[in-house]
Amino acid sequence: MEWLEDTEALHELLCWGLIAFGVASGILLLCSDLRAPYGRWFSSQQQAWWWGSASLPARAAWMTQELPALLFPLYMAASHSQQLQLQPDPRTCIAAAFLLHYTNRSLIYPLRLRGGKRTALTVWAMAALFCCCNGFLQGWCLLAHLPPGAAWAPHHVLGLGLWAAGCAANMHCDSLLRNLRQSTGDTGYKIPRGGLFEYVSAANYAAESLEWVGYAIACGTASLAPWAFVLATVCNLAPRARSHHAWYKQRFGAAYPASRRAFIPYVW
Ligand SMILES: NC(=O)c1ccc[n+]([C@@H]2O[C@H](COP(=O)([O-])OP(=O)(O)OC[C@H]3O[C@@H](n4cnc5c(N)ncnc54)[C@H](OP(=O)(O)O)[C@@H]3O)[C@@H](O)[C@H]2O)c1
């Protein structure tokens, strides 16, 4: 796979770009009132055109922004299909985990949304760029950095176990939120109950973070890409979890469970 070796420097550059973007945006979001305008934080009023007034419906935004993370690895795998062997080795299982998540996020999750608010065009563009970059990086990591036919090691089992727990919890949280609304026209908010929501306000984000930590552990130290992805994800989701938590407390007051934290059960 000569082309993969040729572009190793690009791979490394993109990884560090993702890390820099994640850390910078995490610090900015934690230290300011800035919230990416989609979902409950979307408002077309009093916003510069580049930060809210130009927008897309939630369903179209989720589908198109997340699809590159599914298509890039699939395209890369298809381009090297002659060298690939489908076998029950760690690499195949890790790739399947990544593709399963993005099949849900780009094709199934958007179709099941109920009453999702709009997404600002700028947020959509940043998310789509992130998914293009990340789809390419993870596809590369899986193809070029993880050895085919490797023997199973404890970090593969632990990582994939955490990934599966995080994935199941994330889907459960998504469905608990969806079921708070009666129909696609319902746009109201209620206090989420059950599952991980008993511990944290942003249970879907906490579960998703666990999912990607597990994925990175399963990939091991062969590549920087999965770790860059985890860092960027947590830096994006943790500040938003804090904002959601404050929003719930303000909106529901004393009715909101006092013991519930924002993102990490019992801690924060
Ligand atoms: N990997 C990443 O970097 C990344 C980044 C962002 C999101 N995600 C994942 O994508 C999924 C969706 O993220 P999100 O930011 O849209 O999550 P969210 O703000 O929790 O909203 C999820 C959906 O549930 C609805 N909803 C939320 N709270 C509700 C409540 N209390 N009552 C009724 N409906 C409620 C929202 O409607 P409204 O639109 O009307 O608010 C939206 O349709 C999550 O699983 C998340 O982990 C991943």
The ligand as an ORCA input file, in Angstrom:
! r2SCAN-3c Opt
* xyz 0 1
  N     -18.988     12.732     18.375
  C     -19.321     14.002     18.524
  O     -18.440     14.879     18.513
  C     -20.778     14.387     18.718
  C     -21.130     15.736     18.691
  C     -22.452     16.078     18.881
  C     -23.405     15.100     19.101
  N     -23.049     13.792     19.111
  C     -24.065     12.756     19.370
  O     -25.209     12.975     18.585
  C     -26.413     12.728     19.340
  C     -27.297     13.969     19.337
  O     -26.569     15.069     19.873
  P     -27.295     16.444     20.264
  O     -26.203     17.399     20.566
  O     -28.330     16.788     19.258
  O     -28.017     15.984     21.632
  P     -29.198     16.685     22.464
  O     -29.020     18.151     22.527
  O     -29.308     15.947     23.748
  O     -30.519     16.408     21.578
  C     -30.814     15.121     21.078
  C     -32.274     15.084     20.567
  O     -33.171     14.974     21.669
  C     -34.003     16.136     21.777
  N     -34.004     16.483     23.203
  C     -32.924     16.766     23.965
  N     -33.267     16.985     25.234
  C     -34.623     16.866     25.283
  C     -35.585     16.991     26.337
  N     -35.217     17.278     27.587
  N     -36.903     16.809     26.045
  C     -37.286     16.499     24.768
  N     -36.414     16.344     23.744
  C     -35.086     16.533     23.992
  C     -33.355     17.203     20.907
  O     -34.323     18.102     20.406
  P     -33.977     19.649     20.021
  O     -33.163     19.588     18.757
  O     -35.325     20.247     19.822
  O     -33.201     20.247     21.171
  C     -32.713     16.360     19.825
  O     -33.674     15.993     18.867
  C     -25.965     12.306     20.740
  O     -26.006     10.917     20.868
  C     -24.526     12.803     20.832
  O     -23.745     11.994     21.667
  C     -21.750     13.434     18.914
*
